[in-house]
Amino acid sequence: MIGKLNGMKEFEKQVVLVSGGLGDIGLAVANAFLKNGAFVAIADRYSMQEAHLKLPILADPTYNIRYHQVDVSSGEEVKRWISEVRNKLGPIAIGIVNAGKVTLKKLRELSDNEWRSEMNVNLDGAFYMSNGCAKLFVEDAIAGKIVFLGSWAAHAVHANLPAYSVSKAAIRMLCQSMALEYAAWGIRVNEIAPGYVNAGLSRLVWAQNPNMQDKAASVVPLGKIIEADEVAQQVLWICSEKSKHMTGASIVLDGGLSLIRP
C-alpha cells in the first residue's frame, strides 16, 4: 500500500521518476520513495482511467505522486514526460529505469517483431529515459542518480528468455558506459539485478500454484524468493548517501542463483 510521508526523510522533496510504475516492483519503489519524502512521477503504458483503477490514490492530492501514460519505446514520449515532470515539479534528482517486457519463447520460435518489440522497450526505452535524465542533471547542476532494474538473466543463459536476457545484458553495459561518462558531473549510475522475484507474471503464476513457488525457492541457495519491497529497499540504499562512492556497479540480488548457473 502506498504510504504517506511521516516526518523528515532522506529524499525529502526530491523528484523521482519511475518507469513501469504500475507494476509490482515499480509500485514498491514508488512507495518506498514516497515514505521517504520524495515527489514521485510514475509512467506506464496504461490509460489514466486504468491507472486510477490500479492506484486509486492518484486522485488524492495529499499524496505526492503523479501519473503519465508513456510508451517508453518512443523517444519523443519519454522526452515529453521527463520535461513535463521537470516543469511542474522542479529539477529531477533520481531516475528509476524499470519498464520492461518479456517473451517466453525459444530463439527458433521468436518472431522478428517479438525480438524488436522487446528491444524497443527494454533497451531503447532504458536509453531514452536514463540519458534524458542524465542530460538534465548536467543542465540543472544536480548530482543525480540513475538506477536500472536489470536481471540476473543478463549473465545467466535462459533458454526461454533469449530476447529478455540479451536486452538485460545490454543494459548492464549501458549502465557502465553512462557511469563513466557522467561521473565528471557527480552523477551516479547503477544497476539492481534481481533473481526470482514474487512480482509480475511470476507472482500471478505462483499465486495459482504455490507448489511452483516452493519449487523455485528450493533452487535458490538461500532458499527464499525475493519480495518486491526488498528490491525497493535496495534501490533506496543505492540512491542514498550510504553508497555515495558507488557507480557503474551491478548488485546481483538473487539469493545465490548465479553461483549455481553458468
C-alpha positions as a Markdown table, in Angstrom:
| # | Residue | x | y | z |
|---|---|---|---|---|
| 1 | Met | 0.0 | 0.0 | 0.0 |
| 2 | Ile | 1.3 | 3.4 | -0.9 |
| 3 | Gly | 2.2 | 5.3 | 2.2 |
| 4 | Lys | 2.1 | 9.0 | 3.2 |
| 5 | Leu | 5.1 | 11.0 | 4.4 |
| 6 | Asn | 5.8 | 10.8 | 8.1 |
| 7 | Gly | 8.4 | 13.3 | 9.3 |
| 8 | Met | 11.6 | 14.4 | 7.7 |
| 9 | Lys | 13.2 | 11.8 | 5.4 |
| 10 | Glu | 16.4 | 11.4 | 3.4 |
| 11 | Phe | 14.7 | 12.0 | 0.0 |
| 12 | Glu | 12.6 | 14.9 | 1.2 |
| 13 | Lys | 11.1 | 16.9 | -1.8 |
| 14 | Gln | 13.4 | 15.2 | -4.3 |
| 15 | Val | 11.8 | 14.5 | -7.6 |
| 16 | Val | 11.9 | 10.8 | -8.6 |
| 17 | Leu | 10.9 | 9.3 | -11.9 |
| 18 | Val | 9.8 | 5.6 | -12.1 |
| 19 | Ser | 9.1 | 3.9 | -15.4 |
| 20 | Gly | 6.9 | 0.8 | -15.4 |
| 21 | Gly | 5.5 | 2.4 | -12.3 |
| 22 | Leu | 2.2 | 0.4 | -12.1 |
| 23 | Gly | 4.0 | -3.0 | -12.0 |
| 24 | Asp | 4.7 | -4.7 | -8.7 |
| 25 | Ile | 8.3 | -3.6 | -8.4 |
| 26 | Gly | 7.5 | -0.1 | -9.8 |
| 27 | Leu | 4.8 | 0.4 | -7.2 |
| 28 | Ala | 7.1 | -0.9 | -4.4 |
| 29 | Val | 9.8 | 1.5 | -5.4 |
| 30 | Ala | 7.4 | 4.4 | -5.7 |
| 31 | Asn | 6.0 | 3.6 | -2.2 |
| 32 | Ala | 9.5 | 3.5 | -0.7 |
| 33 | Phe | 10.4 | 6.9 | -2.1 |
| 34 | Leu | 7.1 | 8.4 | -1.0 |
| 35 | Lys | 7.6 | 7.2 | 2.5 |
| 36 | Asn | 11.0 | 8.9 | 2.4 |
| 37 | Gly | 9.6 | 12.3 | 1.4 |
| 38 | Ala | 10.0 | 12.3 | -2.3 |
| 39 | Phe | 7.8 | 13.6 | -5.1 |
| 40 | Val | 7.2 | 10.6 | -7.4 |
| 41 | Ala | 6.2 | 10.7 | -11.0 |
| 42 | Ile | 5.4 | 7.3 | -12.4 |
| 43 | Ala | 4.8 | 6.3 | -16.0 |
| 44 | Asp | 3.3 | 3.2 | -17.6 |
| 45 | Arg | 1.5 | 2.0 | -20.7 |
| 46 | Tyr | -2.0 | 2.2 | -19.2 |
| 47 | Ser | -4.5 | 4.9 | -19.8 |
| 48 | Met | -5.2 | 7.4 | -17.0 |
| 49 | Gln | -8.5 | 5.8 | -16.3 |
| 50 | Glu | -6.9 | 2.4 | -15.9 |
| 51 | Ala | -4.1 | 3.9 | -13.8 |
| 52 | His | -6.7 | 5.3 | -11.3 |
| 53 | Leu | -8.3 | 1.9 | -11.1 |
| 54 | Lys | -5.0 | 0.2 | -10.3 |
| 55 | Leu | -3.8 | 3.0 | -8.0 |
| 56 | Pro | -6.8 | 5.0 | -6.5 |
| 57 | Ile | -4.5 | 7.3 | -4.5 |
| 58 | Leu | -3.7 | 9.1 | -7.8 |
| 59 | Ala | -6.9 | 11.0 | -7.2 |
| 60 | Asp | -5.8 | 12.1 | -3.7 |
| 61 | Pro | -3.8 | 15.4 | -3.8 |
| 62 | Thr | -2.4 | 14.7 | -0.4 |
| 63 | Tyr | -0.1 | 12.1 | -1.9 |
| 64 | Asn | 3.0 | 13.4 | -3.8 |
| 65 | Ile | 2.5 | 11.1 | -6.8 |
| 66 | Arg | 1.7 | 11.8 | -10.4 |
| 67 | Tyr | 1.0 | 9.5 | -13.3 |
| 68 | His | 1.7 | 9.8 | -17.1 |
| 69 | Gln | 0.8 | 7.3 | -19.8 |
| 70 | Val | 4.1 | 6.8 | -21.7 |
| 71 | Asp | 5.3 | 4.4 | -24.4 |
| 72 | Val | 8.9 | 4.1 | -23.3 |
| 73 | Ser | 9.9 | 2.7 | -26.8 |
| 74 | Ser | 9.2 | 6.2 | -28.1 |
| 75 | Gly | 12.0 | 8.6 | -27.5 |
| 76 | Glu | 9.7 | 11.6 | -28.1 |
| 77 | Glu | 7.1 | 10.4 | -25.5 |
| 78 | Val | 9.8 | 9.8 | -22.9 |
| 79 | Lys | 11.4 | 13.2 | -23.5 |
| 80 | Arg | 8.0 | 14.8 | -23.2 |
| 81 | Trp | 7.3 | 13.0 | -19.9 |
| 82 | Ile | 10.6 | 14.0 | -18.4 |
| 83 | Ser | 10.2 | 17.6 | -19.5 |
| 84 | Glu | 6.7 | 17.9 | -18.2 |
| 85 | Val | 7.6 | 16.5 | -14.8 |
| 86 | Arg | 10.6 | 18.8 | -14.6 |
| 87 | Asn | 8.5 | 21.8 | -15.5 |
| 88 | Lys | 5.8 | 21.0 | -13.0 |
| 89 | Leu | 7.7 | 19.6 | -10.0 |
| 90 | Gly | 11.2 | 21.0 | -10.4 |
| 91 | Pro | 14.6 | 19.5 | -11.3 |
| 92 | Ile | 14.7 | 15.7 | -11.3 |
| 93 | Ala | 17.0 | 14.1 | -8.8 |
| 94 | Ile | 16.5 | 10.3 | -9.4 |
| 95 | Gly | 15.5 | 8.2 | -12.4 |
| 96 | Ile | 14.5 | 4.6 | -11.8 |
| 97 | Val | 14.5 | 2.7 | -15.2 |
| 98 | Asn | 12.1 | -0.1 | -14.5 |
| 99 | Ala | 9.8 | -0.6 | -17.5 |
| 100 | Gly | 10.3 | -3.9 | -19.3 |
| 101 | Lys | 8.6 | -6.8 | -21.1 |
| 102 | Val | 9.4 | -10.4 | -21.5 |
| 103 | Thr | 8.6 | -13.0 | -24.2 |
| 104 | Leu | 8.7 | -16.6 | -23.1 |
| 105 | Lys | 9.9 | -18.3 | -26.3 |
| 106 | Lys | 13.0 | -20.1 | -27.6 |
| 107 | Leu | 15.0 | -18.4 | -30.3 |
| 108 | Arg | 13.7 | -20.7 | -33.0 |
| 109 | Glu | 10.1 | -19.7 | -32.0 |
| 110 | Leu | 10.8 | -16.0 | -31.6 |
| 111 | Ser | 9.5 | -13.7 | -34.4 |
| 112 | Asp | 11.3 | -10.7 | -35.7 |
| 113 | Asn | 8.6 | -8.4 | -34.4 |
| 114 | Glu | 8.7 | -10.0 | -30.9 |
| 115 | Trp | 12.5 | -9.5 | -30.8 |
| 116 | Arg | 12.3 | -5.9 | -32.0 |
| 117 | Ser | 9.4 | -5.1 | -29.6 |
| 118 | Glu | 11.3 | -6.4 | -26.6 |
| 119 | Met | 14.5 | -4.5 | -27.6 |
| 120 | Asn | 12.4 | -1.4 | -28.2 |
| 121 | Val | 11.0 | -1.4 | -24.6 |
| 122 | Asn | 13.8 | -3.0 | -22.6 |
| 123 | Leu | 16.9 | -1.4 | -24.2 |
| 124 | Asp | 15.8 | 1.6 | -26.3 |
| 125 | Gly | 13.4 | 2.7 | -23.6 |
| 126 | Ala | 16.1 | 2.4 | -20.9 |
| 127 | Phe | 18.4 | 4.5 | -23.0 |
| 128 | Tyr | 15.8 | 7.2 | -23.7 |
| 129 | Met | 14.9 | 7.6 | -20.0 |
| 130 | Ser | 18.3 | 7.3 | -18.5 |
| 131 | Asn | 20.2 | 9.5 | -20.9 |
| 132 | Gly | 17.3 | 12.0 | -20.9 |
| 133 | Cys | 17.5 | 12.3 | -17.1 |
| 134 | Ala | 21.3 | 12.4 | -17.1 |
| 135 | Lys | 21.4 | 15.3 | -19.6 |
| 136 | Leu | 19.0 | 17.3 | -17.4 |
| 137 | Phe | 21.1 | 16.5 | -14.3 |
| 138 | Val | 24.0 | 18.2 | -16.1 |
| 139 | Glu | 21.9 | 21.1 | -17.2 |
| 140 | Asp | 20.4 | 21.6 | -13.7 |
| 141 | Ala | 23.8 | 21.1 | -12.0 |
| 142 | Ile | 22.4 | 18.2 | -10.0 |
| 143 | Ala | 24.4 | 15.2 | -8.9 |
| 144 | Gly | 21.5 | 12.9 | -9.8 |
| 145 | Lys | 21.2 | 9.1 | -9.6 |
| 146 | Ile | 20.0 | 6.6 | -12.1 |
| 147 | Val | 19.2 | 3.0 | -11.3 |
| 148 | Phe | 18.4 | 0.3 | -13.9 |
| 149 | Leu | 16.2 | -2.6 | -12.8 |
| 150 | Gly | 18.2 | -5.3 | -14.6 |
| 151 | Ser | 18.2 | -9.1 | -14.0 |
| 152 | Trp | 20.4 | -12.0 | -13.2 |
| 153 | Ala | 19.4 | -13.1 | -16.7 |
| 154 | Ala | 22.0 | -10.6 | -18.0 |
| 155 | His | 24.7 | -13.1 | -17.2 |
| 156 | Ala | 23.0 | -16.5 | -16.9 |
| 157 | Val | 21.7 | -18.2 | -20.0 |
| 158 | His | 17.9 | -18.8 | -20.1 |
| 159 | Ala | 16.7 | -20.9 | -23.0 |
| 160 | Asn | 13.2 | -19.5 | -22.9 |
| 161 | Leu | 14.2 | -15.8 | -22.4 |
| 162 | Pro | 16.6 | -15.1 | -25.2 |
| 163 | Ala | 15.5 | -11.6 | -26.1 |
| 164 | Tyr | 15.0 | -10.6 | -22.5 |
| 165 | Ser | 18.4 | -11.9 | -21.5 |
| 166 | Val | 20.2 | -10.1 | -24.4 |
| 167 | Ser | 18.4 | -6.8 | -23.6 |
| 168 | Lys | 19.4 | -7.0 | -19.9 |
| 169 | Ala | 23.0 | -7.8 | -20.8 |
| 170 | Ala | 23.0 | -4.7 | -23.0 |
| 171 | Ile | 21.5 | -2.6 | -20.2 |
| 172 | Arg | 24.4 | -3.6 | -18.0 |
| 173 | Met | 26.9 | -2.2 | -20.5 |
| 174 | Leu | 24.7 | 0.9 | -20.9 |
| 175 | Cys | 24.9 | 1.4 | -17.2 |
| 176 | Gln | 28.7 | 1.2 | -17.1 |
| 177 | Ser | 29.1 | 3.4 | -20.1 |
| 178 | Met | 26.8 | 6.1 | -18.6 |
| 179 | Ala | 28.5 | 5.8 | -15.2 |
| 180 | Leu | 31.9 | 6.5 | -16.8 |
| 181 | Glu | 30.8 | 9.4 | -18.9 |
| 182 | Tyr | 28.6 | 11.2 | -16.3 |
| 183 | Ala | 30.9 | 10.7 | -13.3 |
| 184 | Ala | 32.5 | 14.1 | -14.0 |
| 185 | Trp | 29.3 | 15.7 | -13.0 |
| 186 | Gly | 28.9 | 13.7 | -9.8 |
| 187 | Ile | 26.1 | 11.6 | -11.4 |
| 188 | Arg | 25.9 | 8.0 | -10.2 |
| 189 | Val | 24.5 | 5.2 | -12.4 |
| 190 | Asn | 24.0 | 1.7 | -11.1 |
| 191 | Glu | 22.0 | -1.5 | -11.7 |
| 192 | Ile | 20.0 | -3.7 | -9.4 |
| 193 | Ala | 19.8 | -7.3 | -10.9 |
| 194 | Pro | 17.2 | -9.4 | -9.1 |
| 195 | Gly | 16.8 | -13.1 | -9.4 |
| 196 | Tyr | 13.4 | -14.8 | -8.6 |
| 197 | Val | 11.0 | -12.1 | -7.5 |
| 198 | Asn | 7.5 | -12.5 | -6.3 |
| 199 | Ala | 6.2 | -10.0 | -8.8 |
| 200 | Gly | 4.6 | -9.6 | -12.3 |
| 201 | Leu | 3.9 | -12.8 | -14.2 |
| 202 | Ser | 5.7 | -15.0 | -11.6 |
| 203 | Arg | 3.5 | -13.7 | -8.8 |
| 204 | Leu | 0.4 | -14.5 | -10.8 |
| 205 | Val | 1.6 | -18.0 | -11.6 |
| 206 | Trp | 2.8 | -18.7 | -8.1 |
| 207 | Ala | -0.5 | -17.4 | -6.6 |
| 208 | Gln | -2.4 | -20.0 | -8.5 |
| 209 | Asn | 0.1 | -22.8 | -7.9 |
| 210 | Pro | 2.1 | -22.3 | -4.6 |
| 211 | Asn | 3.9 | -25.6 | -5.2 |
| 212 | Met | 5.7 | -23.9 | -8.2 |
| 213 | Gln | 6.9 | -21.1 | -5.9 |
| 214 | Asp | 8.2 | -23.7 | -3.4 |
| 215 | Lys | 10.0 | -25.5 | -6.2 |
| 216 | Ala | 11.6 | -22.2 | -7.4 |
| 217 | Ala | 12.6 | -21.3 | -3.9 |
| 218 | Ser | 14.2 | -24.8 | -3.4 |
| 219 | Val | 16.6 | -24.0 | -6.3 |
| 220 | Val | 17.8 | -20.8 | -4.7 |
| 221 | Pro | 20.9 | -21.4 | -2.4 |
| 222 | Leu | 19.4 | -19.1 | 0.3 |
| 223 | Gly | 16.1 | -20.9 | -0.2 |
| 224 | Lys | 13.9 | -17.8 | -0.5 |
| 225 | Ile | 12.0 | -15.8 | -3.2 |
| 226 | Ile | 12.6 | -12.1 | -3.2 |
| 227 | Glu | 9.7 | -9.8 | -2.5 |
| 228 | Ala | 9.2 | -6.5 | -4.4 |
| 229 | Asp | 9.6 | -4.5 | -1.3 |
| 230 | Glu | 13.1 | -5.9 | -0.8 |
| 231 | Val | 14.1 | -4.8 | -4.3 |
| 232 | Ala | 12.7 | -1.4 | -3.5 |
| 233 | Gln | 14.8 | -1.1 | -0.3 |
| 234 | Gln | 17.9 | -2.0 | -2.3 |
| 235 | Val | 17.0 | 0.8 | -4.8 |
| 236 | Leu | 16.7 | 3.3 | -1.9 |
| 237 | Trp | 20.1 | 2.2 | -0.5 |
| 238 | Ile | 21.9 | 2.6 | -3.8 |
| 239 | Cys | 20.4 | 6.1 | -4.2 |
| 240 | Ser | 21.3 | 7.1 | -0.6 |
| 241 | Glu | 24.4 | 8.8 | 0.8 |
| 242 | Lys | 25.3 | 5.4 | 2.2 |
| 243 | Ser | 26.5 | 4.4 | -1.3 |
| 244 | Lys | 27.8 | 7.8 | -2.4 |
| 245 | His | 31.0 | 6.3 | -3.9 |
| 246 | Met | 29.2 | 3.6 | -5.9 |
| 247 | Thr | 28.7 | 4.0 | -9.6 |
| 248 | Gly | 28.8 | 1.6 | -12.6 |
| 249 | Ala | 28.0 | -1.2 | -10.2 |
| 250 | Ser | 25.6 | -4.1 | -10.7 |
| 251 | Ile | 24.2 | -5.5 | -7.4 |
| 252 | Val | 23.0 | -9.1 | -8.1 |
| 253 | Leu | 20.1 | -9.7 | -5.7 |
| 254 | Asp | 19.5 | -13.4 | -6.5 |
| 255 | Gly | 20.0 | -15.4 | -3.3 |
| 256 | Gly | 23.0 | -17.1 | -4.8 |
| 257 | Leu | 21.4 | -18.3 | -8.1 |
| 258 | Ser | 24.3 | -17.0 | -10.1 |
| 259 | Leu | 26.6 | -19.3 | -8.1 |
| 260 | Ile | 25.0 | -22.4 | -9.5 |
| 261 | Arg | 24.1 | -21.3 | -13.1 |
| 262 | Pro | 26.7 | -20.8 | -15.9 |
